[in-house]
Amino acid sequence: YIQWEGGLPELRRGEFWRVITPIFLHFGPIHILFNMLWLKDLGTAIEYRISTRFLATFVLLVAVTSNVAEYLIGGAPNFGGMSGVVYALLGF
C-alpha cells in the first residue's frame, strides 16, 4: 500500500537531491536529444561569455526552482526533463 504525502516530505527527511534529479529523467530519446542540443548551444554561449562556474550554478538553481514550482502547481511528482532549465537559459 503506497500513499502519497503532500508538502515535500522527502525534503523534510533531508533528501535534497530530489529537487535536482528530475532534470536527468526524460520521456524518450527525442526529448533528451533536443534538451541536450539546446543545453549545448545556449550553455556554450553563456559559459564562453561568463564562466563555467556561473553556468553550473545557474543550471542547479533553475533546476531546483522549476522542479519545486512544477511540484507545487502539478501535485504528484510525475515530471522530468530539462525544459525549465532550457527556457531559463534561453531567457538569460
N, C-alpha and C positions, 0 to 999 in steps of 0.2 A: 504494500500500500504506500503510494507516494503522494505526498501532499505539498503543494506549492505554498511557500510562505512569502508574503509580500514584504516590501520595505527593506530590500537589500540585506537579508540576514547573513549572507556569505561575507559581506564586508564587516559586519559586526563580529564575525568569527575570525577576522584577520586575513581573509582570502582576497587580498588586494589585487592579485593578478587577474581576477575575473573581469575587471573593467578594461583590461588591455587585450586579453586573448581573443575576443571576437574579431579583431582585425586580421587574425590569421586563419579564420574559418571563412570559406567561400561556398557558394551554392553551385559550383560547377567550374569546369576548365575555362570557359569563356569569361565568366565573372572574374576569376583571378587573373586571367591574361590581361583584360582591359584595365583592371585596377593597377596591376604592376607596370603596364605601359605608361599610364598616367603618372604613377609614382616616379618612374624613371625620368620622364620628360620634365615634370614640374619640380621634382626633388633635386634633379641635377642643376636646374637653373637657380634654385634657392641656395643649394649647397655651394655653388660656384660664386654667387654674389655675397653670401653672408658667411656661413660656416657649416661644417658637418654637425657640430655640437648643437647649433641652433635648430637645424633640420630635425635631428633626433628628438630634441626636447619638444619641438613644435608638434611632431607626429604623436608622441606619447601624450601630451596634454590634450590634443584634439581627440585622440582615440578615447581617452577617459571621459572627456566632456560629451562627445557624441554618443558613446555607449550608455552612459548614465542617463542622458536625455532620452534616448530611444527606449530604455527600460522604463523610465517614468511615464512616458507617453503611451507605450505599447503594452506594458504589463509584463507578462511572462517572457523570459529571456530566450526568444526564438529568432535571433538576428545574428548576422555575421558580415564580414567583408570590410573593406577599407573605403567604402564610398564616402562616409563622413569625412575621413581624412583627406581624400582626394578633392572633395568640394572645398574644404578649408585651404588646401594648397592652391587650388585654382583661384579662390578669393584673395589669397595673400598676394 
